[in-house]
């Protein structure tokens, strides 16, 4: 989009610079007093960092009720992202996702969503008591990933549950798959539903050229944007964007239920500086990222057996578009699970990829990468194939299992429960989460029936080395289930 001259401003950063020049004597929190009280921390993080880890003093505004520099930063962000309003989030995109759902749905309200959502979505349902109506995604069995929401699937869900309040969409998925967001938005709005979009992995859609459509451009009502992923800000910093038909003051009230009252100025200033950078240079930055990802795909696909997929998957519906910045690749034809390749890359080649699952790895390519880094990754993958390739017989060739939902997540989570051995849990109703993290999509969520297929998948994922999280039992040997059955 066209940027006004104001996008050169970074009001929070400017206010912090001004404060540093004032040489204020701090008789407020934080207690490290600009780093003097904790020399080891100052040595580790640097004096420049500690001097701006400050409290919400009057010249720096207040995140809970912004009226000056933070409010200016919000207005600039809204303009940069093409939104009616923008909110600076310092509790991660998790708090932005939960704000979207809790500001739209109350206890008993229905929300239409794909089952392959991030755990923060189901956490929000536990908090507010909304009822999920799942549009189960199709699966690409060749590469073992869940796809987007089909337009017909959303239409059918709305027809079955015309009282639903909202449709929730991933844009894109972790792997880069995009649904027909504009079509879904127009359909939902024609039936009076709000559209909420998880854009944890889609910051660049707002600034790059020839990339999938962004939530705000598609006319969605709210979007949560992980600025710290592809946008370059500090971990845990995000934006919540809202459209013109959303009550921004009510949304701020919900944010203040979900978010800390001690907003970190390290995170806030990183959002401000990164927004300015993307508004001024984003098109050029993401053109470079696309070029690097495409170069990597071509080189990897020449190795043999690996499959780095892209826009050739597009089918006009469940894969309506593909995010070409995502370097997702399937490993099954070298006879190794994605998680096994992930671990070999880390342990033997000092290369840390974003995650590995049963059949794929994701190498996150961003504004901080260099072509030499890509070449090192390609070289390592080539060597791994040469050294470790084996027959793929016995490899699990699916990634997504559609669970049967028996109880609402809130009802299951707060129900009377008992702990059983995971091997003896078939047919029981789960009251907690079991997931592989990342990507943080639950294999089981509260209220879902445990089947033999799901148990086998969990055992296989554990055996391959996936990091399993969620249950109360840290060893993932036992699981909490509904007491007495259902």
C-alpha positions in Angstrom: 0.0 0.0 0.0 1.0 3.6 -0.4 2.7 5.0 2.7 2.3 8.5 3.9 5.4 10.3 5.2 4.3 9.5 8.8 5.5 5.9 8.3 9.0 7.2 8.9 8.0 7.9 12.5 8.5 5.5 15.4 6.9 7.3 18.3 7.6 4.8 21.1 11.3 4.5 20.0 11.6 8.3 19.8 10.1 8.7 23.3 12.5 6.2 24.7 15.4 8.0 23.1 14.2 11.3 24.6 13.9 9.7 28.1 17.5 8.4 27.9 18.7 11.9 27.2 16.8 13.3 30.3 19.0 11.2 32.7 16.0 10.6 35.1 16.8 9.2 38.5 14.5 6.1 38.8 12.6 5.6 42.0 10.1 3.3 40.3 10.2 -0.3 39.0 11.8 -2.3 37.5 14.1 -2.8 40.5 17.3 -3.4 38.4 17.3 0.4 38.0 18.5 0.6 34.4 20.7 -2.4 34.9 22.8 -1.1 37.8 21.2 -3.5 40.3 21.9 -6.6 38.2 25.4 -6.4 36.7 25.4 -10.0 35.3 22.2 -9.3 33.4 23.5 -6.0 32.1 26.7 -7.7 31.0 24.7 -10.4 29.2 22.0 -8.2 27.5 24.0 -4.9 27.3 23.4 -1.5 28.9 21.5 -0.2 25.9 18.9 -2.9 26.4 18.5 -2.4 30.2 18.3 1.4 30.0 15.0 1.1 28.0 13.5 -1.7 30.2 11.4 0.9 32.0 8.0 1.4 33.6 5.0 3.1 32.0 5.9 6.6 33.1 3.8 9.5 31.9 6.0 10.5 28.9 6.0 6.9 27.7 2.2 6.4 27.8 0.3 3.4 29.1 -0.4 0.2 27.1 -3.7 -0.4 29.0 -5.1 3.1 28.1 -2.9 4.7 25.5 -3.4 8.3 24.7 0.0 9.6 23.4 3.0 7.8 22.0 1.5 4.2 22.1 -1.7 5.5 20.6 0.4 7.2 17.8 2.1 3.9 17.2 -1.3 2.1 17.0 -2.5 4.6 14.4 0.7 4.2 12.3 0.4 0.4 12.5 -3.3 0.5 11.4 -2.3 2.6 8.4 0.6 0.3 7.5 -1.5 -2.8 7.7 -4.7 -1.3 6.0 -6.7 -1.9 9.2 -9.3 0.4 10.9 -7.4 -0.2 14.2 -4.3 -1.9 15.5 -3.3 -2.9 19.0 0.2 -3.6 20.2 0.3 -7.0 21.9 3.1 -8.1 24.3 1.7 -11.5 25.4 2.4 -13.0 22.1 -0.1 -13.8 19.3 -1.7 -16.2 21.8 -3.3 -13.2 23.6 -4.3 -11.7 20.2 -6.0 -14.9 19.1 -7.8 -15.2 22.5 -8.9 -11.6 22.4 -10.5 -12.2 18.9 -12.5 -15.1 20.1 -13.4 -13.8 23.6 -14.5 -10.4 22.2 -16.8 -12.2 19.6 -18.1 -15.3 21.4 -19.8 -15.8 24.8 -20.5 -19.0 26.7 -22.6 -21.3 24.5 -22.0 -19.4 21.3 -20.8 -21.5 18.3 -17.7 -20.7 16.3 -16.8 -22.4 12.9 -13.2 -23.3 12.6 -10.7 -25.8 11.2 -9.6 -28.5 13.6 -5.9 -27.9 12.8 -5.8 -24.6 14.8 -3.1 -23.6 17.2 -3.7 -24.6 20.9 -4.3 -20.9 21.8 -7.7 -21.1 19.9 -8.9 -24.1 21.9 -7.6 -22.5 25.1 -9.8 -19.5 24.3 -12.8 -21.8 24.0 -11.9 -23.2 27.4 -11.8 -19.7 28.8 -15.0 -18.4 27.3 -17.2 -21.5 26.9 -17.8 -21.2 23.2 -18.7 -24.3 21.2 -16.5 -25.3 18.3 -18.0 -26.4 15.0 -15.1 -28.0 13.1 -14.8 -27.9 9.4 -12.4 -30.9 9.1 -9.6 -30.1 6.6 -8.8 -32.4 3.8 -5.4 -34.0 3.9 -2.7 -34.3 1.2 -1.5 -37.9 2.0 1.5 -37.7 -0.3 3.1 -35.0 1.9 1.1 -35.7 5.0 -0.3 -32.2 5.8 -3.7 -30.8 6.6 -5.0 -28.4 4.0 -7.2 -25.3 4.2 -10.9 -24.9 4.7 -13.1 -25.7 1.7 -15.7 -23.0 0.8 -18.4 -25.8 0.6 -17.3 -27.0 4.1 -17.8 -23.5 5.6 -21.1 -23.1 3.7 -22.4 -26.5 5.0 -21.3 -25.6 8.6 -23.2 -22.2 8.4 -26.3 -24.0 7.1 -26.1 -26.5 9.9 -25.5 -23.9 12.6 -27.0 -20.6 11.3 -26.7 -19.2 14.9 -22.9 -19.4 14.8 -21.2 -16.1 15.6 -17.9 -16.3 13.7 -15.7 -18.2 11.3 -12.1 -18.6 12.3 -9.4 -19.1 9.5 -5.7 -19.9 9.5 -3.9 -17.6 6.9 -1.6 -19.3 6.1 -1.0 -22.6 7.9 2.5 -23.3 9.3 3.3 -25.0 6.0 2.1 -22.1 3.8 -1.3 -23.4 2.8 -4.0 -20.7 2.3 -7.8 -21.1 2.1 -10.1 -19.0 -0.1 -10.1 -16.2 2.5 -12.0 -13.6 0.4 -14.6 -16.2 -0.6 -15.0 -17.4 3.0 -15.2 -13.8 4.3 -17.9 -12.8 1.8 -19.9 -15.9 2.5 -19.7 -15.4 6.3 -20.6 -11.7 6.1 -23.6 -12.5 3.9 -24.9 -14.7 6.8 -24.1 -12.1 9.5 -21.0 -13.9 10.9 -17.7 -12.3 11.9 -14.5 -13.5 10.3 -11.4 -14.0 12.6 -8.0 -14.8 11.1 -4.9 -16.3 12.6 -2.1 -14.7 10.6 0.7 -15.8 13.0 2.6 -16.8 9.9 1.4 -14.1 7.5 2.9 -10.7 8.5 4.6 -10.5 5.1 1.3 -10.7 3.2 0.7 -7.0 4.1 3.9 -5.8 2.6 5.2 -8.1 -0.1 4.0 -8.2 -3.8 2.4 -11.3 -5.4 1.8 -13.0 -2.1 -1.5 -14.4 -0.9 -4.2 -11.9 0.2 -4.0 -10.6 3.7 -7.0 -10.7 6.2 -7.6 -7.0 6.1 -7.4 -6.8 2.3 -9.9 -9.7 2.2 -12.3 -7.7 4.4 -12.0 -9.9 7.6 -13.1 -8.4 10.9 -10.0 -9.2 13.0 -6.6 -10.7 12.5 -3.8 -11.6 14.9 -0.3 -11.0 13.3 2.9 -12.5 14.7 5.2 -9.6 14.0 8.0 -11.5 15.7 7.9 -14.3 13.1 8.4 -12.9 9.6 8.2 -9.2 10.6 11.5 -9.0 12.6 10.3 -7.8 16.0 11.2 -9.4 19.3 9.8 -12.7 20.4 6.4 -12.3 22.1 5.4 -9.1 20.2 2.4 -9.1 17.9 -0.3 -6.9 16.4 -4.1 -7.4 16.7 -5.8 -5.8 13.7 -9.5 -4.9 13.5 -11.8 -3.9 10.6 -14.3 -1.1 10.5 -17.3 -3.0 11.9 -15.6 -4.0 15.2 -16.0 -2.0 18.4 -12.4 -1.1 19.2 -13.2 0.1 22.7 -14.7 -3.3 23.6 -11.8 -5.1 22.1 -9.4 -3.0 24.2 -11.4 -4.1 27.3 -10.9 -7.7 26.4 -7.2 -7.1 25.7 -6.9 -5.7 29.2 -8.5 -9.0 30.6 -5.9 -11.0 28.7 -2.7 -9.0 28.7 -0.2 -7.9 31.3 -0.5 -4.4 32.9 3.4 -4.2 32.7 3.9 -4.0 29.0 7.6 -4.4 28.1 9.0 -1.3 26.3 11.6 -3.6 24.7 8.7 -5.4 23.0 6.7 -2.3 22.3 9.7 -0.4 20.7 10.6 -3.5 18.6 7.0 -3.5 17.2 7.3 0.2 16.5 10.7 0.0 14.8 9.8 -3.2 12.8 6.5 -1.7 11.6 8.4 1.3 10.3 11.0 -0.9 8.6 8.3 -3.0 6.8 6.2 0.0 5.9 9.2 1.7 4.2 11.2 -1.4 2.9 8.8 -4.4 3.1 8.3 -4.8 -0.6 12.0 -5.1 -1.3 12.7 -7.2 1.9 10.1 -9.8 1.0 11.0 -9.9 -2.7 14.4 -11.0 -1.4 12.9 -13.6 0.9 10.8 -15.0 -1.9 13.9 -15.3 -4.1 15.9 -17.1 -1.4 13.1 -19.5 -0.7 12.6 -20.2 -4.4 16.3 -20.7 -4.9 16.4 -23.2 -1.9 13.4 -25.1 -3.3 14.9 -25.5 -6.7 18.2 -26.7 -5.2 16.6 -29.1 -2.7 14.3 -30.6 -5.4 17.4 -31.3 -7.5 18.9 -33.4 -4.7 16.3 -36.1 -5.2 13.7 -37.7 -2.8 13.1 -34.5 -0.9 10.1 -32.6 -2.0 10.1 -28.8 -1.3 6.5 -27.9 -2.4 5.1 -24.6 -3.7 2.3 -23.2 -5.8 2.0 -26.3 -8.0 -0.2 -27.7 -5.1 -2.8 -25.0 -5.7 -6.3 -26.5 -6.4 -8.5 -23.4 -6.2 -10.2 -24.5 -2.9 -8.5 -26.3 0.0 -5.2 -25.0 -1.4 -6.4 -21.7 -2.8 -3.0 -20.1 -2.6 0.5 -20.9 -1.3 2.9 -18.7 0.7 6.1 -18.9 -1.4 8.2 -17.6 1.5 7.7 -20.9 3.3 10.4 -23.5 2.8 8.4 -26.6 3.7 9.8 -29.9 2.6 8.7 -33.5 2.8 11.3 -36.1 3.9 9.4 -39.4 3.7 11.1 -40.6 0.4 14.5 -40.7 2.1 13.0 -43.1 4.7 13.3 -40.6 7.6 10.6 -38.7 9.5 10.8 -34.9 9.4 11.7 -34.9 13.1 14.6 -37.2 12.4 16.0 -34.9 9.7 15.4 -31.9 12.0 17.5 -33.6 14.7 20.3 -34.6 12.4 20.5 -31.0 11.0 20.8 -29.7 14.5 23.0 -32.3 16.1 25.5 -32.9 13.3 25.3 -29.8 11.1 24.5 -27.0 13.6 21.5 -26.0 11.6 18.3 -25.2 13.6 15.1 -25.5 11.5 11.7 -24.3 12.8 10.3 -27.7 13.3 10.1 -31.3 12.1 7.0 -33.5 12.3 6.1 -37.0 11.1 6.8 -36.2 7.4 8.0 -32.7 7.0 10.4 -30.0 8.1 10.0 -26.2 7.9 13.1 -24.1 7.4 12.0 -20.5 8.2 13.4 -18.1 5.7 13.2 -14.4 6.6 14.7 -11.0 6.4 17.8 -12.1 8.4 18.9 -14.9 6.1 21.8 -14.9 3.6 22.3 -17.0 0.4 25.3 -18.6 2.1 23.0 -19.9 4.8 20.7 -21.4 2.2 23.6 -23.1 0.5 24.8 -24.6 3.8 21.3 -26.0 4.4 21.1 -27.5 0.9 24.5 -29.1 1.3 23.6 -30.6 4.6 20.3 -32.0 3.2 22.2 -33.6 0.3 24.7 -35.2 2.7 21.9 -36.5 5.0 20.3 -38.2 2.0 23.6 -39.8 1.0 24.5 -41.0 4.5 21.1 -41.9 5.9 18.7 -42.8 3.1 16.7 -46.0 3.6 13.6 -47.7 2.4 10.4 -45.8 3.4 8.5 -49.0 4.3 6.8 -48.6 7.6 6.9 -44.8 7.5 3.6 -43.2 8.7 2.3 -41.3 5.7 -0.3 -39.1 7.3 -0.1 -36.1 9.6 -3.7 -35.2 10.4 -6.3 -37.3 12.2 -9.8 -35.9 12.6 -10.9 -36.5 16.2 -14.5 -37.1 17.3 -15.7 -34.2 19.5 -17.9 -35.4 22.3 -17.9 -32.5 24.8 -17.3 -28.7 24.5 -13.6 -28.0 25.5 -14.6 -25.9 28.6 -17.0 -28.6 29.9 -14.4 -31.3 29.4 -11.5 -29.3 30.8 -13.3 -28.5 34.1 -15.1 -31.9 34.5 -14.3 -34.5 37.1 -11.4 -36.5 35.7 -9.2 -39.5 36.4 -5.7 -40.4 35.2 -5.2 -43.5 33.1 -2.2 -45.1 31.4 -2.2 -43.8 27.8 -2.1 -47.4 26.5 -5.4 -48.1 28.3 -7.2 -44.9 27.2 -8.9 -46.1 24.0 -12.6 -45.0 23.9 -12.2 -42.5 26.8 -12.9 -38.8 26.6 -9.7 -36.7 26.9 -9.9 -33.7 29.3 -6.5 -32.2 28.4 -4.2 -31.6 25.5 -1.7 -33.8 23.8 0.3 -32.1 21.0 3.6 -32.1 19.2 5.2 -28.7 19.7 5.9 -26.9 17.4 3.6 -26.7 15.5 1.4 -26.6 18.5 -1.7 -28.1 16.8 -3.3 -30.5 19.3 -3.5 -34.2 18.4 -6.1 -34.4 21.1 -7.9 -31.6 22.8 -10.3 -31.6 25.8 -13.6 -33.2 24.9 -12.3 -35.5 22.2 -12.5 -39.3 22.1 -9.2 -41.2 22.2 -9.1 -43.8 19.4 -6.6 -46.5 18.6 -5.5 -44.5 15.5 -4.7 -41.5 17.7 -2.9 -43.7 20.3 -0.8 -45.2 17.6 0.0 -41.8 16.2 1.1 -40.5 19.6 3.3 -43.5 20.2 4.9 -43.2 16.7 5.5 -39.5 17.1 7.2 -40.1 20.6 9.3 -42.9 19.1 10.5 -40.7 16.3 11.5 -38.0 18.8 8.7 -35.4 18.5 8.5 -33.1 21.5 5.1 -34.0 23.0 3.5 -31.5 25.4 0.2 -30.8 27.0 -0.8 -33.4 29.6 -0.4 -33.0 33.3 1.9 -36.0 33.3 5.2 -34.5 32.1 6.4 -38.0 30.9 3.4 -38.3 28.6 2.7 -41.8 29.9 -0.7 -41.1 31.4 -3.6 -39.0 30.3 -6.5 -37.3 32.1 -9.9 -38.6 31.0 -13.5 -38.0 31.9 -14.3 -39.8 35.1 -16.5 -42.8 34.7 -16.7 -42.5 30.9 -19.4 -40.8 28.9 
